[in-house]
């Protein structure tokens, strides 16, 4: 069993991370949060001794013999916990966004190598069922080279425009790298209706030559579907809609034939039964935690490590550098 210490006992940790961890070969050995009420709540849930509940994550890492650490907080704490864990040789998983800058991401990558350990960031779209199937489709010979990429990723109003890019848009900056490889160029235009209500048109081109467009805005109501990705290949396209539906439109067959649906033609669609009471959400949380725990248990490396976050943090910074704000028909530099 893998002995795990938890840092940050907020809503996401309690609703997603802990329930999924309890299905894995894991013992939650110690927990940490600056809020004493949260510590008392989780102590009752997990039946932990009081000495295993810490107000200081530094103290927890110093005292506990942990196989791994999971931190769900903010980027500043993610970075500090990840840095200290790696320096102690402890594998660490932090939620996104894993740090504040590309420079910090590069430091974490360096610490991985120096201490022969690994860190992992919770960019869960890499582990979402629909996007993993999409990647398998686009890398197949039958699909051909991806040439066009069209996506939307919206939300309700955010606390502020800067945090919207840093916490929300960054998910799809990482996803485009996962699906297409490295991005060669990127630029954007921004429109702002009010503080926290911002829209972006983001244009990019991958090193492989795929042209892409992402619309991301905090102008909608996220109670409705707000996410979609479509990739075009050679005479075909594949679409992931609302995260949990995938449609692969292949070249059509002649419908006048005796068996018109036989062969490698027409559309394939995956849309699992959301009316069924399944504990598996297909949203990536189960798969990414299983990858982390398995790597810790086997002394291997997960599919996604801190090596991957450097490119995403660099792309985030490049987006800010090449963004203009549109107001009254005029454009100004985008300062978010």
Buried (B, 14 or more C-beta within 10 A) or exposed (E): EBBBBBBBBBEBBBEBBBEBBEEBEBEBBBBBBBEEEBBEBBBEEBEBEEEBBBEEBEEBBEBBEBBBBBBBBBBEBBBBBBBBBBEBEBBBBBBBBBBBBBEBBBBBBEBBEEBEBBBBBBBBBBBBBBBBBBBEBBEEEEBEEBBEBBBBBBBBBBEBBBBBBBBBBBBBBBBBBBBBBEBEEBBBBBBBEEEBBBBBBBBBBBEEEBBBEBBBBBBBEEEEBBBBBBBBBEEBBBBBBEBBBBBBBBEEBEEEEEEEEEEEBBEEEBEBEEEEEEEEBBBBBBBBBBBBBBBBBEEEBBBBBBBBBBBBBBBBBBBBEBBBBBEEEEEEEBEB
